[in-house]
Amino acid sequence: QVQLVESGGGLVQAGGSLRLSCAASGRTLSSYPMGWFRQAPGKEREFVAAVTWNGGGTYYTDSVKGRFTISRDNAKNTVYLQMNSLKPEDTDVYSCAVNRYNRAYYSSAMYDYWGQGNQVTVSS
């Protein structure tokens, strides 16, 4: 069983920065792409970013391009999401996940393991 634990969320003013971390235990994740999703109350889960198994390729939803950076450290079994220039509309619960199919990084259906979520709140 793979367990993912997110950390680093919190309350920040618009224009500020946060870095989310997702640490895995139980099994190495070095062979799988990883992704970040977010979900607001009453809304569908939204793809945010993904990174390939070796960190060489990254993908972002248009709304965060140029502001967010996804990266990973396979030696630590950890994936990161650096969030800069935060906006109130970035307020969501952010979850990391493992893509078991190595395809369609934007689709939540491709991810089998999920963290419990980490709240990010951006004030005006």
N, C-alpha and C positions, 0 to 999 in steps of 0.2 A: 504494500500500500504506500502510495506517494502522498506526503503531506506537505502542503504549501502554506507558508505563513507570511503575510504582508505586514509591513511596518513603514513608518515614516510619514503617514498622513497627519492631518490636523487642520487647524484654522490659520489662514493666511490672508493678507490684504491683496487686493487686485494689484497686479504687477510684480508680486513676490514670487518666490520659488519654493519648491518642495522636491525631495527625492524619495521615491518609494522604493522599497526593497522587497524582494520575494525570495525567501530562503526555503529550499526543499530538503526534506529528510526522507529516509526510507529507501531511496533509490536514486542513483545519479540521473540527472536530466541532460547530460552533456550531448546526447545524441538526438535531441528533439528541439524543434523550434518552440519558442515561448512567446506568449502574448499577454497584453494588458487589455482589459475591457472595463467599461464603466456603465453604471446604471443609476438613473435617478428614479425617485418614487413615481410609480404609475407609467414609467417609460420602458421601452424595450432595451435590452442590453446592447451597447454600442461598442464596436471595435475601436481601439485607440492606437495600438502599436504592436508590432511583432518583430522578432529577431530570429535569424536562422540559427542552426545548431552551433555554428562556430563563431557567431557574431559578425560574419562578413556581410550579411544583407539585412536591411531594416525596411520596415513598411509602416506607414502612418496614415491615419485618416486625415482628410484635408484640413479639418478644423484645428489640428494641432501641429501641422507641419511648420517647421521653423521655430517652434517653441518647446516641443518635447523631444527628448532623446532616449531611446531604449538601448540598453547594453546588457552584457552578461559576463559573468566571471565563472567559468565552468569549474575551476579549481575550488571555488567556494560554493558551487551549486546554487548560485544566486543570480537573479535577473533584476535590473534596475530600471526605473523610469524617472529621468530627470525632467522636471516640469518647471519651465521658466515663463515669465510674462503671463502669469495666471490671470484668468478672467472669471467673473462670477458664473458664467455658463459652464465652467469646468467643474463646478460643484457636483459631486457624484460619489458613489461608492465604487472604488477601484478594486478590481480583482485580477490576479495573475492566473495563468492557466498553461497547460501543456498541450501542444498540438501533436497528437499521436499519428497523424496522417501525412504530415509534411506537405500540405496543400491548403489552398483557400484560407490563407491566414486571417482574412477579414471575417470569417464565419465562425460563430461560437460553436456550431455543430461539430467542428473539427477538433475541439478541445475536450479531453476526457477527465483531466484532473484540474480542480479549481481550489483556490484559496478561499478563505471566509470573507474577504473583503476588507477594505480600509477606507475610512471616510476622509474625503478631501472637501473642505469648505472654503470658498473664496468670497470674501466680503467686499462690498463696493467701497 
